[in-house]
Amino acid sequence: MKRSEDIIGAFRTVTEANRKMLSSINTDAIQRANNMISVAINSSKLCGLPFEVNEYSNLKEKVSGVFSNTYLNSIDTSIFPKRMINDIAGIQAAVAVIGNITDMTSMLRGVESSLAIADIDGCVNVVQDALNKNTLKIQDFAFLKNSKIVEVFKDVGNVLSLPQGFVSDINSINKSAVIKVMNNDNDISFRIDSHKFVDNSSGNTVTIGEMNSICAAEDVLEGISDDEKFSETELMDFMAFLDSCPMMAMYNDVGKKIFNIIKKFNKTISFDKKSYYHCRARSNSEPPFVWEQMKAAPYGFTFPGRYNHAGQSYFYFADTKDGAEKEVGKHMSETDRKIKTLQTVELGVRGEANLIDLSAKNMRGLNTFLRYIRFSLKNDKSSRPRVYLIPSFVSECCRQCNIDGIKYYGGKDYSNYVTWSDGYYNFIRNV
C-alpha cells in the first residue's frame, strides 16, 4: 500500500470522539503557532529585511514542531500514528505561516479547520474546489507548492483530481520565487489552464520560467533606497514592455530605475583567475578552429544570449573547462550532439577590466545593486526568449556606465563571465 493511502486510511478511521479531542488540542496549538509567527514576522519587519524562503522554511519547521509536540504530548499514538501526526503538523504549519504572512484565503481556512479535526474529506473538498475554479490565488498556489498536501494526495485515485500538468507546474516554480511573490503586495494569481501567472491589475502574463527569472532579477536589482526597490508586478510589466517596445526601455519608469541603480553602483572587480576557458561547438566534419575563430563572432551573426541581443558580439567564458562546456551544451539539440563536437581553449588575460560580480549564492544584507542571478532558458526555443529581455537591458545599462562585463552564476562548481570585448584574452592551449 502506498504511503499516501496509509495516511488517508488513518484519517478516515478517526472516530467522532477523537475528532473532538483533536479539535480541543488544536485550539491551543494554533494560538501558540500564530504567536510564534507574529513575533518572527514583526522582527523581520523591524530589521527592514524581506521575509524570504529561508526564513519561511525555518519558521515553518519550528511551527510544525509546535503542532507535532502538542499532539505527541496529548494523544495516543496508537490512535494517531506518529507519521500521520507529522504530516498533519507540516501541512498545518504551512497554512499558519502563509496565512499570517499574507491573508487567509477561503481555501486555507478550509484546510485549517478540516485538519484541526482530522477531516480528510473536508480538506480534499476545499482544495478540489479551489483547483476547479482554474484561477488560484497566489497564497493558495504557494501553499500547494510548499506543503506536502500534493505529495500526499497525488497518487491516490478518487481522492484529489489534479489538473493536467499541475504537478509539473508546482515542481517547476522555485520556492524562493513563490514566497517572494506571495510576500509582497502584488495582485497576482495563477491560471491553471494556461500555466501562467497573471498580474490582475494589468492583465500581463508570464510563464513559470519567466517568473523564476523575474524573481531572480528582483533579487539582483535591489536598490540602494526604498524608492529603488522592485516588485514582481513592476518587473512583469517591464518584461511585457520590453517584449513589445524593446527600443523604448529608457522611457519606462522601471527602465529608468534600473539605469540609475547601475549608474550609482561603485563596487566592481577585475579578473580574479589566472586563466579561464572558452568553448565553441563545431561540425564533426570541420577542422579544429584556430584562435582567431574562437574569439567573439562577427557582428550580426549571434543569437540572443543572457546578456546580448541578437547580433551583438560579446565574449562568454567560464572559470572551469567543465563549466564552459556545460554552458555551450545547454544550447545544443540532440541532433547537434550527434553532428558537432566541442572545442575548448584555455585563456590568459592581460590588463584590467571593470566587472560587476553577480556570481555569489548569497549576498543578502548588502544595500547595493546586486545579489546574484541565475537565468534559465528552459525550453524556450524562440528567436528572442523573454527571459533574456531584462538581463540584456541590464548589460546595455552596464555598457553605458563604463562597466566592461559581468561575472555571473553558472553552477555550484563554476562561474560564468561575459565581456563586451574579446581584446583582454590571449590563447594558452587547446584543452
C-alpha angles and dihedrals in degrees: 000000000000119000091241091053090051092053095046091047089053091050092052095051094058110119124230091249091054090048090056091048090050091049091054092049091047094056091066094040094051091050093050091045092051091050091052092049093048092053092050094047094046091048090053091050093048090054090051092237127135118246099248138183096272091052090046093050094046093047093046090053092051093047090048087055090054091055095042095049092047091054096042092050094047111034141052111260089209087067096039110027115222092244090055091048092052092050093049090047093050094050092045090050091054090051093048097048096044092044091053096044092053129356130308109252122206089256093053092047090050093050091047095050093043095050090046087070098029091250100160095175092052090051092050092048096054092047091046091050090054092049092048091059089066093219115082123198111238091246091056092047090050091050093050089049098046103038131067093240095105091043090052096046107031098084097046117095119229092009108089122001107212117199118249111279094007096117088052090050092051091048094047100054114086115242090228091053097051092045090050093050092046094045097056130069096265130141095217130143136177122244108213097196096052095033090229140122116240128208097218093201097055103018092233116146135204133188123242091258091051092049090052088053094044091054090047087050090050089056089048095047096055105152129222092241138027090259090062100050119111133222126208091248091054091052093043090053091044091052089051090048092051090048092056102029108023094162094054099059094121090058089061118089093227091049090053091049092051092049093049092051092052091046090056095044110112105170113094137150135212128218108318101190133060091229141010140193131243124188136193133177119234134179117271088235094056126089116245116284119255119227095266089056091051093060124091113310118255116274114278098025103085130097119227115285135186092278104017136069119228109289096021111123109219128158117241124190143149138223094242133046091231091051094051091050093046091054093052091044091058089067097047123098124217088260091051090054090057098048102031137062130204120243117195129188132192113233134205122204132223128195128359131296133197105235134173112222114224095156103096118111093215127018097150115156096034107124091213142100105280144029108171138309137210116176117188124203093196110170099336105128096168122126090246112031111206092219088067096053099086098040090047089054089049090055090050089053090049091053092051090051095053095256110146101205150323135262108208142174116281107163140319091282103038147031129222128220137196129189127182091230133044092206094102096069139080129192117255105169147314111264 
